[in-house]
């Protein structure tokens, strides 16, 4: 059993977090959730020992409460900001797996906040840097090199659509292919210059092993 008198939150205080967790478990309490964010993930990125200690409770709440899943993912992403973050997360693979599965299910429903949920899934899979970088990855065109043939491929994300293509000066975007869901949770493209039907790491376990 957790001794919350020894666990400090981002305000440098103890014992308040379990009171708030009990409150949001009993009823809808927007002000309590706001305070939990303040004490567990200040400004959306600063975490503390109390943040990691609260994760099992948030995981229990997450199936029924979207705020719990979002906060848990933000704490995982905040691992980057804490010197002992990875050590504090260690030893909880089953809990993280449950949270990943919930984020996966949420992503498959094509929510309006798709990019945010995508970032949450990345954080819960241990891809903290990519999750943080994703905040600016929207509504634009991105030029990338094909790892097979080094051709320049244009990736469209957001309001412009979701597709890959070879960009031609006279004809515009050619060899256009829509981005879609692979067998895992994420949008894995069949890139324009690759053979039709080829896929990138569509196996969920393979993707989760990326480091």
Secondary structure, 3 states (H helix, E strand, C coil): CCCHHHCCCCCCCCCHHHHHHHHHHHCCCHHHHHHHHHHHCECCCECCHHHHHHHHHHHHHHCCCHHHHHHHHHHHHHHHHCCCHHHHHCCCHHHHHHHHHHHHHHHHCCCCCHHHHHHHHHHHCCCHHHHHHHHHCCCEEEEEECCCCCCEEEEEECCCCCEEEEEECCCEEEEEEECEECCCCCEECCCCCCCCCCCCCCCHHHHHCCC
